């Protein structure tokens, strides 16, 4: 079974630009979450989608947005990039908490964004 | 809101020895899950072990075991017979069980564990 796939793996942008990151979850997983990882702040929750609906959103400015498609693939977008947006962006998929799910998140390798 | 605290930013252990990583959390809820995730250098994060709050028995997975103290809100990870491949950042995480509608993990800042040969 293929794991969580994130593209691109690395990218460099300049301040003011915008970026779109993509995530393909494990087949059958309908929940997709995004996390930002930085050395100073650690892992911070961005948002979570389930069946194309955003169920939760973290404490990030409106420049951070996302969406989920009918095939469960997800994208996140960051507009008007700032230096502080440099981070590893992790996507994770899950079966959630249910008879089928154990609550476990399965992570991708991440997209490392550098803003110059 | 829930918080997770890992008080040991870095630890080291000799190969084959035992090490314990600490984690405390704060919540007013009673139904939740706790996890330990491992992130090796430049590799993806994977689940090490999980614990359901309603279970009194401590979870174990091969060389990994936890000491779950619900009243003290403590969730430590013990790694026995440490191996070089255990070198990684370890994150403690909390998930509130609200019937699946509030699926958000809260992570600690992590503990960088180095296993020395």
Interface residues (C-beta under 8 A of the other chain):
Chain A: X3 X4 X31 X33 X35 X42 X43 X45 X48 X50 X55 X56 X58 X90 X94 X96 X97 X98 X101 X102 X103 X104 X105 X106 X107 X108 X109 X110
Chain B: X33 X35 X37 X43 X44 X45 X46 X47 X50 X91 X95 X97 X99 X100 X101 X102 X103 X104 X105 X106 X107 X108 X109 X110
